[in-house]
Amino acid sequence: MTKKRELILRLGVAIYSLCIVCFCFTPQPQLPTGVETPGIQTFGRLVFLLTPLNSLWNLGEVTSLGQVLWIFLQNILNVFLLFPLVFQLIYLCPNLRQTKKIILLSFLLSLGIECTQLVLDFLFDFNRVFEIDDLWTNTLGGYLAWLLYKGLHKNKIRN
């Protein structure tokens, strides 16, 4: 890899990491009236969604198309939250280029985000939610980045 490409990737990792910090660790605005996520559990100021596949299990509680779209969009965004970061890290760190390492890295990054949100919510009431589904959707996004890298690399070798 050329120095220029490496610099671009390092800048990309830094900038995208900053975007994740801004997106995940700042106060979340209150949702508009009528858009509520089903299955929420609260313990003091801490808010949890501890049901795996919560969106499917609580689909019967959804009362409007707006709620369905909101829940669907949240899940899609969570899949792609770590995708760009992991994709760039795969190029920068050849020792990560194994399925188990990518899955572990993605899961630990997601767990770190969720736990940090809990701490921030406890200390400052940032209106964040610890969601079990975020762990697997973020991890899936990292795995999809790995599959894209492998696909691009395989095509590069063929050509």
Stockholm file with secondary structure:
# STOCKHOLM 1.0

chainA/1-159         MTKKRELILRLGVAIYSLCIVCFCFTPQPQLPTGVETPGIQTFGRLVFLLTPLNSLWNLGEVTSLGQVLWIFLQNILNVFLLFPLVFQLIYLCPNLRQTKKIILLSFLLSLGIECTQLVLDFLFDFNRVFEIDDLWTNTLGGYLAWLLYKGLHKNKIRN
#=GR chainA/1-159 SS CCHHHHHHHHHHHHHHHHHHHHHHSSCCCCCCTTCCCTTCEEETTEEEECSTTHHHHTGGGCCSHHHHHHHHHHHHHHHHHSHHHHHHHHHHCGGGCSHHHHHHHHHHHHHHHHHHHHHHHHHHCCCCEEEHHHHHHHHHHHHHHHHHHHHHHHHHHHC
#=GC SS_cons         CCHHHHHHHHHHHHHHHHHHHHHHSSCCCCCCTTCCCTTCEEETTEEEECSTTHHHHTGGGCCSHHHHHHHHHHHHHHHHHSHHHHHHHHHHCGGGCSHHHHHHHHHHHHHHHHHHHHHHHHHHCCCCEEEHHHHHHHHHHHHHHHHHHHHHHHHHHHC
//
